[in-house]
Structures are given as C-alpha cells and as structure tokens.
Amino acid sequence: MQNIQRAAKTAGIIIIGDEILSGKVQDVNSFYLATELRALGVEVKRISVIPDAIEVIGRETAEFSESYDYVITTGGVGPTHDDVTMKGVALGFGVKLVEHPELLRILSSRYKDLLNEWVLKMAEVPEGSEIIAREDTRFPIVLFKNIFIFPGIPEYLKNKFPLIKERLGSEPFFVKRIYLNAHEAEIAEILNSAVNVSKEVSIGSYPVLGNSEYRIIVTVDSKSKGSLDKILSVLTDRFPKEIVVRIE
C-alpha cells in the first residue's frame, strides 16, 4: 500500500526499444533513473516501455512532456535503421529534423575518415534542441523542450546522467525505513490510519520473502522533516515493540 505525495517536481521515463519488449535485453535503465531522480527530490510518476516506432514515440513524448516537469527517454539514438527517437520526437511536436552544428563538429572530429551518411544521421535533432556536453563527453545529451534524450546503453546513460543533475534538483526527500518481523495483515490497520495523519508524507509497505530477520519494510518519506518525524512517531508508538527489528 502507498499514499501519494505531490509536492515534488515530477518526471516521466520512456524506455524505447523493441529489444526490451521482446525480452532480448533486460531493462536496467528505468531502475537506475528512478533511483537517481528520487535522490534528487524528483518524483517519477510513470515509466513507459515502447517500441522503435516513430508514431508511438511521437505520441508518448508529447503526452509525457505535457504531463510532467521532466521527461527522460533512453534508446533509439544512433546510426542504425531502428534508431528513430529523434524522428519520433520531431513528429510528435510537429517540428523538422535539423542538423545541429555542434553535433556535426563532434561527429566529424570523432569519426574522421569513417564519417558517412549513417553517422551524419546522429547530428540530426528536433528543431529547437539544445545539447548538453562536457569536454570528455563522447556524445552529448540532447534536450528538446523538457525532454532529455539519452542513449539506451546503460553504461552511457550512467556516464551522462550527472550532466543534468543540476537542472533537475529539487528539495530532497527525507526517508526512514522501519524493518518489521510481521505479516502485512497484522499492521494493515495501523498503516491505513497513519496515512491520514499527514498528506505531506508517503508511506509504503513492502513484503520481503526469504529473510529470517524481517518480513516487511515500511518506508516513510516526505519533503518535510517535521511531517516525517510526526508520522514516524505515530507508527513506532502503534507498532508492537516486539515486531520492530530496526529503524534506519
């Protein structure tokens, strides 16, 4: 169970790739992004996995852009036939694909004699895009409106994500975890009453299997430390002392 907190900046994550939907490749990017965004105080509201289809990419990115403060896409960026994210975003917003001069310079310097029409394809971005880079970046991040466009390779994503952290920063979440040796049914009434104490606090209850020390992790998080402390006090007062393993 979980009640929803709405004070944070919001984000939507779009994972693009037929290989994810077909099970050929396991998605690890959404977990990484959700973890990083939460640490920055940004609340992920939705994660979508979609195919390498221009029309679908266009619809999804336009909808997410309207619905959330930030959108992050991964996948579909490169020189091959299925790398159509840029084209999809351009279609979704009714803009042209244009050659970005800075991307062209980077690609020309990197590929030199190997520069061809497929490599040059990577210099094309939706008109009005900005690029975000540092000197040692092999390929920049493309920012169109509030959409940050990343490659799908996890190592590249992790390497590039720090470039946008300052742009995404929000007030951090304060988080506490209560480890309990109990069944959810034993604490359901306590949690159900606690969620009504403060709308500024999010409470989550997550069963854990195969652990001899504890069977539930209850999370309490909020933008307000005072509100979090209040709920934490309520819960620790109401939980039977013998089921509380530890609080972190």
HELIX and SHEET records of a PDB file:
HELIX    1   1 ASP A   18  LEU A   21  1                                   4    
HELIX    2   2 ASN A   29  ALA A   39  1                                  11    
HELIX    3   3 ILE A   54  SER A   67  1                                  14    
HELIX    4   4 THR A   85  PHE A   93  1                                   9    
HELIX    5   5 PRO A  101  TYR A  111  1                                  11    
HELIX    6   6 LYS A  112  LEU A  114  5                                   3    
HELIX    7   7 GLU A  117  LEU A  120  1                                   4    
HELIX    8   8 LYS A  121  ALA A  123  5                                   3    
HELIX    9   9 PRO A  154  LYS A  160  1                                   7    
HELIX   10  10 PHE A  161  ILE A  164  5                                   4    
HELIX   11  11 LYS A  165  LEU A  168  1                                   4    
HELIX   12  12 GLU A  184  ALA A  194  1                                  11    
HELIX   13  13 LYS A  225  ARG A  238  1                                  14    
HELIX   14  14 LYS A  241  ILE A  243  5                                   3    
SHEET    1   A 6 VAL A  42  ILE A  50  0                                        
SHEET    2   A 6 LYS A   9  ILE A  16  1                                        
SHEET    3   A 6 TYR A  70  THR A  74  1                                        
SHEET    4   A 6 ILE A 147  PHE A 150  1                                        
SHEET    5   A 6 ILE A 141  PHE A 144 -1                                        
SHEET    6   A 6 GLU A 130  ILE A 132 -1                                        
SHEET    1   B 2 LEU A  97  GLU A  99  0                                        
SHEET    2   B 2 GLU A 124  PRO A 126 -1                                        
SHEET    1   C 4 VAL A 201  PRO A 207  0                                        
SHEET    2   C 4 ILE A 216  SER A 222 -1                                        
SHEET    3   C 4 PHE A 174  LEU A 180 -1                                        
SHEET    4   C 4 VAL A 244  ILE A 247 -1                                        
END                                                                             
